[in-house]
């Protein structure tokens, strides 16, 4: 089932869209905390975003730009500010379509369905894991924090993805080495330690101090 993420300040409009799209079998989630849209975006891991321009705290252009830093998910702007300048601005920021308010629910549904078909008929959906503001995009193996990309080696990415997939639970050193052995890498106990330490330094340099904790005699945990 495709998931649509709505970023809309007017709760009445958001609920109407939710009802319309849900009736066509789509999973619909609306942003609640408009101060921190990216955290909710990552948690929802949607296949399409509906985004208003006029929002409190930061406008839709800001959030479109932030989403485009980490994802190629289709974005449709929905706004009453439908003059040529705003439409051009939306497209230049990375939007895929623009629908002017007020709009017909059936037209919105048709555009959403058409864009989903074009975007996903021939490709797999991206998956994102968020923790403490850090967003790991498993479709392109990138980590983003505070809008900045953290460059990871292949082994560092595999270690971090294993830990973030199990966030809140301890992952043993043996499990981490098994995960790396699934690839073409041979990793012994000492090499794993070196990779963990290097990864921790990169995370700390990016502002993610203490992101990975050691459980002595057991393994590591992201908590």
Order of alpha helices (4+ residues) and beta strands (2+ residues): beta-alpha-beta-alpha-beta-alpha-beta-alpha-beta-alpha-beta-beta-beta-beta-alpha-beta-alpha-alpha-beta-beta
